[in-house]
């Protein structure tokens, strides 16, 4: 049996932890012994790894550069002696790969999920140095592969494994019950944002779009599902725009994915995601998507087929493209059906797991 250690930035609920849970739960336990280490102490993900029988460890980084946290991780990796260390996202890719090198782990794999245009030259230098010492770098989309290859990561080591998604399950409650539970009127149209509340997610653009929809008489309500450091500022921005009756900050909701069959449109305003888990899950549930026109989104949101893309300099586009979807149920159904076919053909969870298992077998043979 091969022991694999996954290193992630934290166990907070996110697309990265959801994809990891999907992978860890799907890999055959007869072949792979899974362990998970998180760099930062944070609220544990809704996909509690311990419930999956997976040992988790918290490194507890206190600062962006924390030598003591790195030392703790090095000791943990040396004690665990994994055959392969697989890291994900910049903090884990940096700390995890350094610890794996210090522990002489023979196989180091890293996953890149975001188009990190914010990285400074020294951070890109870290990526390149560690990339040259990794046996594989996994990109979750072709645009992600191209982005990092242009920034000096060894292209021969970059492979693409698209993100996976499970087929949506039927909702355990009716739409009327959901609206009642949320305290919304029976004619409310539901738009959802699902993800962390951070500056890079550009959620102010969505709040501004709600104001536009309200101005033209649409009964649209935005459900903001997630937590993050910008929540208070976003709530204040909502009040200042006088749309606090239409924008609802619901925090982290473990049951949110069960609501998807009753959602009318998903909004995604980030320009840095490689392949958004929120978009994948919405499409799998047959929901049309209106998203920022960014490289990763273009592979999932096909304008006029599965949703619409909004250029970053045309903030009115979210309201303009959403209004027809709210007013024309047949259009929304057609786009939603096409999106569901797309993800169930190209992003099946079983294929996502099998591609990783095949890679691991190749490296560990």
SULDA-V401259 format. One record per backbone hydrogen bond with DSSP energy under -0.5 kcal/mol. NH is the residue of the N-H (numbers start at 1). CO is the residue of the C=O. If there is no record, write none. Layout:
BEGIN
nh=(NH	NH)
co=(CO	CO)
END
This chain:
BEGIN
nh=(2	4	4	5	6	6	7	8	18	19	20	21	22	23	24	25	26	27	31	32	33	34	35	36	37	38	39	40	42	45	48	51	52	52	53	54	55	57	59	59	60	60	61	66	70	71	72	73	74	75	76	77	78	79	80	81	83	84	85	86	87	87	88	89	93	94	95	96	97	97	98	99	100	101	102	103	104	105	107	109	110	111	112	115	116	117	119	123	124	125	126	127	128	129	130	131	132	133	134	135	136	137	138	139	139	140	145	146	147	148	149	150	151	152	153	157	158	158	159	159	161	161	163	165	168	178	179	180	181	182	183	183	184	188	189	191	191	192	193	195	195	197	198	201	202	205	206	206	207	208	209	210	211	212	213	214	215	216	217	218	220	221	222	223	223	224	224	225	225	226	226	230	231	234	235	236	237	238	239	240	241	242	243	246	247	248	248	249	250	250	251	256	258	259	259	260	260	262	263	264	265	266	267	268	271	274	280	281	282	283	284	285	286	287	288	289	290	291	291	292	293	294	298	299	299	300	301	302	303	304	305	306	307	308	310	311	314	317	318	320	321	322	323	324	325	326	327	328	329	332	333	334	335	336	337	338	339	340	341	342	343	344	345	346	347	349	352	353	354	355	356	357	358	359	360	361	362	363	364	365)
co=(31	2	33	84	4	35	86	37	14	15	16	17	18	19	20	21	22	23	28	28	2	32	4	55	6	57	8	9	40	11	46	48	48	49	50	49	34	36	38	57	38	39	39	64	66	67	68	69	70	71	72	73	74	75	76	77	3	3	107	5	85	109	7	111	89	90	91	92	92	93	94	95	96	97	98	99	101	100	83	85	136	87	138	272	114	115	116	120	120	121	122	123	124	125	126	127	128	130	131	108	108	157	110	137	159	112	141	142	143	144	145	146	147	149	148	154	154	155	137	157	139	159	140	347	284	174	175	176	177	178	179	180	179	185	219	189	221	265	223	193	225	227	196	198	199	202	202	203	203	204	205	206	207	208	209	210	211	212	214	213	218	189	246	191	221	222	248	193	223	224	251	197	228	230	231	232	233	234	235	236	237	239	238	243	243	222	246	247	224	248	224	253	255	255	256	256	257	259	260	190	190	288	192	290	200	113	276	277	278	279	280	281	283	282	264	306	266	289	308	268	310	292	294	295	296	297	297	300	301	307	302	302	302	289	291	309	311	314	315	316	317	318	319	320	321	322	323	324	327	328	329	330	331	332	333	334	335	336	337	338	339	340	341	342	343	165	348	349	350	351	352	353	354	355	356	357	358	359	360	361)
END
